[in-house]
Amino acid sequence: MRVRAAAAPLRARPWWQAFGFVGALATVLYTFSSSPTIDAVSFGVIGVGMITACFTAPFRFPVRPRYAWPIIGTAALCFLIGVIVRPLVTAQPVLADAATVPGYMLLGLFFIVLLRARGSIQRHAVLDGLIVCLAGGLASALLLAAPAAAVPGRPAVVSVLAGLYPLFDVVLLALGINLTFTARSWPPGLITLVTGIALILTGDLAYAIIGVSGRTYASPLLDVPFLLAYTLFGVSALHPSVVELGRADRHPVQAWSWQRMTLLVPAVATPFVLLLAIGGHSLAYRMLIGACGLAIVALLMLRAVSAVKAQVAAQLHSEYQAMHDPLTGLPNRRMITTEVERLLARLPVGGGPRVWVGLLDLDGFKWVNDSWGHDTGDQLVIVVARRLHAAVPAGTMLARVGGDEFLVAYVGDEPGALRLVDDIQGCFATPVPVRDTEVVITASIGLAHAPAGGDPAAVTEALLRDADTAMYRSKGEGPGRSTIFDASMHDRVRERIELEGALRTALAEGQLTVVYQPIVRLETGRPTGAESLVRWNHPERGPIPPMTFIPVAEDAGLIEALGTWVRNEALHQLAQWRADGTVDDDFYLSINVSPLQLAEPKLPATVAAELQRYGVPASAVALEMTESVMVDGGGVAARVLYELRELGLRLLVDDFGTGFSALGYLRRFPVTGVKIDRSFVSGLGESTEDEEIVRAVVAMSRALGLGIVAEGVETRAQRDALAATGVTQAQGWLWGPGVSPGDFALHWAADRHVPGPAPLAAGP
C-alpha cells in the first residue's frame, strides 16, 4: 500500500501538526511527571483537544457522513471520563468502566458508519470479523478473564471486564483493518485511526495482564498508549485527508486475499494452540475450546461458501458490464452484434423473414452538450433510451452503441420494419424533459437488411456498415429522416471518401482560390464591400461547387484549416487593395464562417492576430454566419461572437429568412446586419408576398439598428424594388459574379468609373 496525502488548504495544515506536537509533549509530561496536577492537565489537554477536533471536523471539511465524527467525539468524551475517574476509584473500578465501555461501543459504531459510507460491508467481511472476534474472545476469556475472575475478594463483574477489554479491541481492530482492505491507498487519516486502535489494544492488554494479579491500576505508564491513541485520533480529525475516509475509493479484492488470510489463519489456529497450552487444566476449558473451535470451523465453511458466491457474483457482474452500456443499462455493440449473428444463423434459408438492423443517431445532440453540459446530455440519452425501450416490440433487441447512437435488431418483413421506424420516430414527437428544461430533438435512422445464408459474422459486419451508411444519408437529407440502404449508397460513400482525399490534396497543393463578388450601394452602384468566396478547380474533375465540398470539409475536420486559409487570403488581399488605393477606407470585406469554426473558443484570438499581421482594421472585416449558429449555438458560440464583436468586426446573418428568423435571436446576439436570402429577392416585382417579407425584414432590421444586404440580385427590376423597400446594399449577378483579385481591381477600383448597369438615377 502506498500512502497518499490529500491536497490540503494551507490554513488547515498547522492544526494537525500542532495538535500532534502538543499531544506528544503532553504524553512525555504525563509519563515522567510525579505531579497529579500535571498528569490531569496533560490528559485533559489531549482529551479535550481530541473531542473538539472530532466535533468540529464536519464544519472544517466536507466529510461524509457528517454524523460520524460527532460519534467518535462522544466516544472520546467517554474515554476521557473513564481515564480521569479510574485513579480516583481504585476501590470501585466499575464506575470508570461504566464510562469506558460505552466509549468502545461508540467507537465501533463509528467504524461501521465509515464502512457503510465506503460501501465496504460485505458478507464475507462480516464472517471474517466473527471468526476473529470468536478466536480473540476465546483467548481473552481463558488467558485473561478466567484468571482475573479467580482472584479472591474481587467482584466478578470487575474481573470479567478486565479480561474482556482486549476482546473489545479485537473487534475494533478487525473493523479498522477491514476499512483498509478495499482502499486503493492509505491516506494519513486512515493510518492514524488504525494505529490508534492498535495502541488502545496494547493499553488494554497491559491492564488485563495486571488484572490477572488482582490489580486494577498500577502506573501512569499504562496510560501512555491511550494518550498516544487519542492524539492520533485528533490528528486524523484535523488532517485534510479526513474527507477521504467516507468516500468510496475501493477496487475489487479477492475474498481470500493475503491481507484477510493474515487475520484468519491465526484466528483458526487459536483453538488448537489453546487446547495444547491449557486444555489440560479442566474439562470446562476443553469443552469451551471445542465449542469455539467448532463454531470457528462452521463460520469458516460458511465463509468459503460466501467467497464462492462472491466470486460467481463478481464474474456475472463482469460479464454484464462487458455486454451492457453503463449509462442506460442497454446492451452494447458487442452484445447486439452477437445477437444479430444468432438471428442470422437461426433464420431459414430460402426466403421468408429477414434480419433488419436500424442505426439511430440523435440530431443536434452535440449542441445539447455544448449548451447545457455533458450531464444534461447523459440525462437526455437516458430518457431517450427509456422511450425507445418502451417503443420496440418484445423480443426486439435495442442497444446503445455510441454517445448518441442506438441500434435495433428486428426480424420480419419490410412493412414491419417500417412500422418499427415509425414507432421509433414517435418517441421524439414530444419534447424530452431534462433537468429544468425541455429539449426538442429528432433522430436520423438508417436501415439495412439481409436474408439468411452466408457467414453470420461477415453478414453482420456488412449490416452494421450499411446501416451506418444509410443513417448518414438520412442526416444529409435533413433531421428526423429515415433511409433504407441500397447498393448505390456505396458508390456515394466511395465518392465522398475520394472527395475528402482530393480536398486534402487541394489544400496542400494550392488548388483553391478566392474570388470576390462586389456588394454595391444601390444609390450609386459603387461597391461598398465585397464577399470573399472560395473556389475549387480540380485538375481532372474541373470546378467543384462549394455546396459540394464545404460539407465534406466540415465532416472531415478540415473546415478550420480551410476557413483559416480563406481568411488569410482575403485579409492579405484586402491589405493590398487598401495600400494601393483600389478600395477606400469605408470598404469592407465579408468572409464566411461555419458553425464549427464559431464553436472554437480560440477563434477571436486567432482573428485578432491575423488582423494585426496584415494591418487591417477590424471595422473593415465582416464575418457571415447562418441563423443556425444563433439557434443551435451554445455558450461557446455566443461567447465567441461577443468577443469577435468586441474586436470591432461586423457580424452578418447570411441567408436571412430561410431558417428560424426569430427576432429574439437577433436581440440576444451581437449581430450588426442581415443578408436577405436570394429566394425572396427573386420574386420581387412578381410576388407581393416576397415584397411584404422584404419590407418586414427591413422594418425589423431598422428597428434593431442593423445593416441590410440583399443577395441574388439579377435584374434591374429587382434592384429598383429593393431600393423602394429601403434596402441600401445588394450583391448579385446584376453586377457580376465573384472574380479574381486582378479583375476586381480592374473593374471596381475606387478611382474608376462604375461599369455595367447604370445607377438608379439613370432609370431601369
Secondary structure, 3 states (H helix, E strand, C coil): CCECCCCCCHHHHHHHHHHHHHHHHHHHHHHHCCCHHHHHHHHHHHHHHHHHHHHHHHHHCCCCCCCHHHHHHHHHHHHHHHHHHHHHCCCCCHHHHHHHHHHHHHHHHHHHHHHHHHCCCCHHHHHHHHHHHHHHHHHHHHHHHHHHHCCCCCCHHHHHHHHHHHHHHHHHHHHHHHHHHCCCCECHHHHHHHHHHHHHHHHHHHHHHHHHCCCCCCCHHHHHHHHHHHHHHHHHHHCHHHHHCCCCCCCCCCCCCHHHHHHHHHHHHHHHHHHHHHCCCCHHHHHHHHHHHHHHHHHHHHHHHHHHHHHHHHHHHHHHHHHECCCCCCECHHHHHHHHHHHHHHCCCCCCCEEEEEEEEEECHHHHHHHHCHHHHHHHHHHHHHHHHHHCCCCCEEEECCCCEEEEEEEECHHHHHHHHHHHHHCCCCCEEECCEEECCEEEEEEEEECCCCCHHHHHHHHHHHHHHHHHHHHHHCCCCEEECCCHHHHHHHHHHHHHHHHHHHHHHCCEEEEEEEEEECCCCCEEEEEEEEEEEECCCEEECHHHHHHHHHHCCCHHHHHHHHHHHHHHHHHHHHHHCCCCCCCEEEEECCHHHHCCCCHHHHHHHHHHHHCCCHHHEEEEECCHHHHHCCHHHHHHHHHHHHHCCEEEEEEECCCCCCHHHHHHCCCCEEEECHHHHCCCCCCHHHHHHHHHHHHHHHHCCCEEEECCCCCHHHHHHHHHHCCCEECCCCCCCCECHHHHHHHHCCCCCCCCCCCHHHCC
